[in-house]
Amino acid sequence: MYIIPKTLKNLLSVLCFLLFISCGSGNKATESVDISRKDTLNINIGTEPPTLDWSLATDVTSFTIVENIMDGLAAFDEKYEPVPALARSWQVSEDGRTYTFKIREKVLWTDGVPLRAGDFLYSWKRLLQPETAGSYAYFLFDIKNARKFNSGEIKDFGKVGIKVPDERTLIITLERPRAYFLSLVTFMSTFPIRKDIGEKYGTRWTEAGNMVTLGPYRLKEWKHHKEVLIEEYGDYWGERPRSAKKVKMIMNENPVSTLALYESGELDFLDSKGIPLLEVPRVKKLPDFRQSMVFRNNYIGFNTQKKPFDNPLVRNAFASSIDRKTL
């Protein structure tokens, strides 16, 4: 559940992990928000993003920002079907194991450098390298020898099923057919990265002023533990954002003060994280309250190496106590 002010005409769609910015490229939010009277949309993301390096990011906060400053080979449409994004087209071999992606032309990074197929090669190699320790490296494990390279069993990346015969072509060979593979390449861990930028700035390549991106917005400012400012990227290859030219994302973990900021007009949008539990009955009666479905998967995992969860009877007891039907 979340609140949207009266001045916004339409409900801002939420896909995957509560994306806030409305624009027209697949897995970004798909309904427009009329804030033509405002230059900057003010929202709250709660916490400092742990990283904007999409080879390392695993959290909702980082995802929210990255999804609006970057694109992938494919994106989800309104029916959650993968459609071309940075790949203008693709072909799948008859045996379902080889995907040939043709990279879209005239896509420019924010420093004016054209996107190349090699940017995906570098990004995916970096994600799979053991020293990167990317938690989502397994997203690429369906690729031939990717798991073995990530585990260190194979040292030669040339044996991994990722090839770039030219600047506009990316060829992926899988271990076996996977019907969901095109959905995987919509996710941020598979987004391209510029090798020259990574090597020039090292771990600071994601800082404002260093970072180059190619999404509908670009990173303008990152005041750590305070706020992030993204602004519209004028040379974006796709449909331009239909909402604000800029989006200021403050970091406030206190739902009480966050709600107060919204009700005082300092925030234009509020999601469920900013609504104190005891305030929900009151908030639901407000005219600007809207409710919507969200893609989300939550789980509780047991560390079976520690007591008491090393005992299968204890784990069974916890599992039996869950009212699955109600959930």
QUIRALIN-V863907 format. One record per residue. N is the residue number from 1. D_CENTER is the distance of its C-alpha to the mean C-alpha in Angstrom with 2 decimals. Layout:
N & D_CENTER
N & D_CENTER
This chain:
1 & 20.38
2 & 20.00
3 & 22.19
4 & 22.19
5 & 25.15
6 & 28.02
7 & 27.45
8 & 24.29
9 & 25.56
10 & 22.86
11 & 20.49
12 & 16.89
13 & 15.08
14 & 12.39
15 & 10.09
16 & 8.30
17 & 7.68
18 & 9.78
19 & 8.39
20 & 11.49
21 & 12.09
22 & 14.14
23 & 14.26
24 & 15.31
25 & 13.03
26 & 12.22
27 & 9.01
28 & 9.11
29 & 11.68
30 & 14.86
31 & 17.81
32 & 19.26
33 & 20.26
34 & 23.61
35 & 23.69
36 & 25.90
37 & 28.10
38 & 25.46
39 & 24.14
40 & 21.56
41 & 19.50
42 & 19.62
43 & 17.22
44 & 16.82
45 & 13.80
46 & 16.36
47 & 15.96
48 & 15.55
49 & 12.17
50 & 13.45
51 & 11.95
52 & 9.90
53 & 10.81
54 & 7.96
55 & 10.99
56 & 11.59
57 & 8.75
58 & 8.89
59 & 8.90
60 & 7.81
61 & 8.99
62 & 7.25
63 & 3.69
64 & 5.80
65 & 7.21
66 & 5.29
67 & 4.07
68 & 7.79
69 & 9.33
70 & 8.32
71 & 8.92
72 & 9.67
73 & 13.10
74 & 12.65
75 & 10.94
76 & 12.00
77 & 14.99
78 & 16.52
79 & 18.05
80 & 14.91
81 & 16.48
82 & 14.89
83 & 16.32
84 & 16.66
85 & 14.35
86 & 15.04
87 & 17.43
88 & 20.16
89 & 21.61
90 & 22.06
91 & 24.96
92 & 25.28
93 & 28.52
94 & 31.04
95 & 30.48
96 & 26.71
97 & 25.99
98 & 25.40
99 & 22.69
100 & 23.58
101 & 20.93
102 & 22.34
103 & 20.18
104 & 20.38
105 & 22.99
106 & 23.06
107 & 19.42
108 & 19.75
109 & 17.81
110 & 18.47
111 & 21.61
112 & 22.98
113 & 22.68
114 & 22.04
115 & 19.19
116 & 20.85
117 & 20.34
118 & 21.11
119 & 17.86
120 & 16.18
121 & 19.16
122 & 18.84
123 & 15.14
124 & 15.84
125 & 19.12
126 & 17.71
127 & 15.24
128 & 18.31
129 & 20.82
130 & 22.21
131 & 22.50
132 & 18.76
133 & 18.46
134 & 14.85
135 & 14.27
136 & 12.17
137 & 14.86
138 & 16.12
139 & 13.57
140 & 16.06
141 & 19.19
142 & 20.34
143 & 21.13
144 & 24.77
145 & 25.58
146 & 22.00
147 & 22.68
148 & 26.05
149 & 24.76
150 & 22.24
151 & 25.15
152 & 27.52
153 & 29.80
154 & 29.35
155 & 29.43
156 & 29.51
157 & 26.11
158 & 28.20
159 & 28.70
160 & 25.03
161 & 24.42
162 & 22.41
163 & 24.69
164 & 24.71
165 & 28.15
166 & 27.55
167 & 25.15
168 & 23.99
169 & 23.88
170 & 21.64
171 & 23.36
172 & 21.87
173 & 24.40
174 & 23.56
175 & 25.83
176 & 26.42
177 & 25.18
178 & 21.87
179 & 21.30
180 & 17.62
181 & 16.81
182 & 15.54
183 & 12.95
184 & 11.74
185 & 11.24
186 & 8.67
187 & 6.14
188 & 4.64
189 & 7.91
190 & 9.93
191 & 9.32
192 & 12.77
193 & 14.32
194 & 17.77
195 & 20.36
196 & 22.72
197 & 20.36
198 & 19.40
199 & 23.10
200 & 24.33
201 & 22.42
202 & 21.66
203 & 19.55
204 & 19.63
205 & 17.83
206 & 14.87
207 & 17.48
208 & 18.13
209 & 20.82
210 & 19.83
211 & 16.30
212 & 16.14
213 & 13.29
214 & 13.66
215 & 11.49
216 & 13.37
217 & 13.33
218 & 14.28
219 & 14.53
220 & 18.09
221 & 18.79
222 & 17.59
223 & 20.44
224 & 19.60
225 & 20.00
226 & 20.82
227 & 18.41
228 & 15.82
229 & 16.81
230 & 14.93
231 & 17.20
232 & 17.44
233 & 17.65
234 & 21.00
235 & 20.87
236 & 17.67
237 & 18.47
238 & 17.39
239 & 18.33
240 & 18.38
241 & 16.83
242 & 19.32
243 & 18.90
244 & 19.48
245 & 20.00
246 & 18.59
247 & 16.47
248 & 17.67
249 & 15.66
250 & 18.27
251 & 18.10
252 & 20.58
253 & 20.66
254 & 23.88
255 & 23.60
256 & 27.23
257 & 26.91
258 & 23.59
259 & 25.46
260 & 28.34
261 & 26.29
262 & 25.14
263 & 28.70
264 & 30.10
265 & 27.94
266 & 25.97
267 & 22.65
268 & 21.90
269 & 19.42
270 & 19.36
271 & 17.45
272 & 19.02
273 & 18.34
274 & 20.76
275 & 23.50
276 & 26.09
277 & 27.19
278 & 30.74
279 & 29.74
280 & 28.02
281 & 31.37
282 & 32.13
283 & 28.73
284 & 28.74
285 & 31.94
286 & 30.62
287 & 30.63
288 & 27.11
289 & 25.60
290 & 23.40
291 & 22.01
292 & 19.43
293 & 17.98
294 & 14.50
295 & 12.66
296 & 13.07
297 & 14.83
298 & 16.85
299 & 19.51
300 & 22.22
301 & 23.23
302 & 26.73
303 & 27.72
304 & 30.65
305 & 32.16
306 & 33.07
307 & 35.61
308 & 35.85
309 & 33.06
310 & 34.88
311 & 37.20
312 & 36.14
313 & 38.34
314 & 36.33
315 & 33.04
316 & 34.81
317 & 36.05
318 & 32.62
319 & 31.31
320 & 34.41
321 & 33.99
322 & 30.77
323 & 31.50
324 & 29.08
325 & 30.46
326 & 29.84
327 & 26.24
